[in-house]
Amino acid sequence: MSKKTITRSCGHTETVNISGPYKGRERQAEYEATKQCKACWQAEQEAKRAAANTAAADAAQAAGRPELQGTEKQVAWATTIREAKCGELQALAANVIAQQGDGIRSQVTSAAVARIEAETSAAWWIEHRNETPIALIKAAITADEMARLQTA
């Protein structure tokens, strides 16, 4: 392993560890020179996150969704998660309505989606970010609605 000082694509200089066979080190050094330095990469990622959070906040406001409660970081992240999940939930609900018409399943699904979309805890959205839309809807269906579905 050797250390080499490289000028990154952003113009900053960094010292990097180059490992592997001696004959491939020059190629690896050239590859490392095409990348951004760590600080520039982190700044770019933060800018992308901020842009996504701003777009999600604008979409949430346009859709009339309630404000989320939590820390500033939680709210920013959860707003992005909520907008993505609400899009998935609405697509699923539209699919159920298209297949089932205006029956009990459609009504229960729409009610469950409305309850999920009304959730204002940023922590809740973060904790459930990996849940599928179907799992979220199943969890949101009340006991009374479940009984109506089973008798239908």
N, C-alpha and C positions, 0 to 999 in steps of 0.2 A: 504494500500500500504506500502511496506517495501523496504528498500534499502539493497542490498546484494553485497558484493565484491566477484567476480567470476574470476577464472582463465580460460581464453578463450583457444580454441584449438590451437591457435598460441603461447601460453605461456604468453601472456600479461595479466595483471590484470585490470579489470574494475569494476566500481560500477554501478549496474543496478537496475532499479525499478521493483519490482515483485508485481504484483497486482492480484486480484482475490481471490477466496476462500482460506482460510488458508491451507486446506488439499492439494491443488494443487500447492502450492508455491514451494515446494521442487522439484517437477517434472519440473516446469518451470525454476527453477534455473539450473537443470541438462541440460535442452535443451539449455539454454543460454550458458552454458559451452562448448557446441559442436560447437558454432559459432566462427568466427574470431572476433577480436576486430575491432572497426571502422577504425582505421588507416590501419591495414593490409587489410581489405576488400577494402578500397578505393585504396590502392596501387595495389591490384590484379585487380580491375576493370580498373585502368589506364593502367596496363600492357596489359590487353586484348584489350583495345581500341587501344593502340599503335601497337600491333601486327596486328590487323585488318586494321589499317591505312597503315601500311607498306606493307601488302599483297596487298591492293587495289592500292597503289602507284606503286608497281611492275607490277601489272596486267595492269594498265593504260599505263605505259611506254611500256610494251610489245605489247599492242594493238595500240600504236602510237597515243594515245589521246593527245590533247594539254594540256599544263599546266594550272591549274586553277589560277585565280587572286583573291586575298583577303588576310586577315590576316592569320598568320600561323595556328591558330586553325581552322579557317573557311576552309582553303585548306585541312587540314588533315581530317576533318569531311566530307566535300563535296566530297573528292576523294572516300571515302568509299561509300557514297550515290550514286555517279555517277556510280561506277562500278556495284552496285546492279541494278540500274535502267537501265543501258545499257544492262545488261544481260536480263532483262525482255523485253526491247524494241526489242532486236534482236530475242528473242524467238517469240514474237508477229509478227514481220515482216516475220520470216520464216514460221509461220503458215499461214499468209495471202498469201504468195507466193505459198505455197503448195496447198492452196484452190483455188486461183484465177489464178494461172499460171503467165505468164508475162504480165498481163493486166494492165490497167490504175491504178486500186487499188493498185497493187503491186508496181508500179513505184512511185506513190504518197506516199505510206507508207514508202518505202525505202528512198525517198528524205526527208521526215519529220524526220525519225530516224537519218539520217545523219546530219540534222540541229541541232537536239537536242544534239547529241553526240559532236558536235563542240562547244557547249556552254562553255565558259571559266570563267564565273562568279561563284565563289564559293557560293556567297549569293543566286544566282538563284537556284542552286542545293539544297541548304538547304531549301529555301522557298517552293520548289516543291517536297520535299521528300515524302510527303504523297499522291501525285497524282498517279493515276493509269496510266499504259502505254498508254491506249486508250485515256485518257484525255490529256496526254502530246502530243500525235500524233495529236489529233484534234486541239489543240492549235497551233501546228507547221505547219499545212496545210495552205498554202497561198490562197488568194482569187481566183487566176487563177487555182490552183489545185482543189479547191472546185468546180469551174464551170466545169472543165473537168470531175470530178466525177459525177456531176449531169446530164451531158449530156450523160454519158456512160451507 
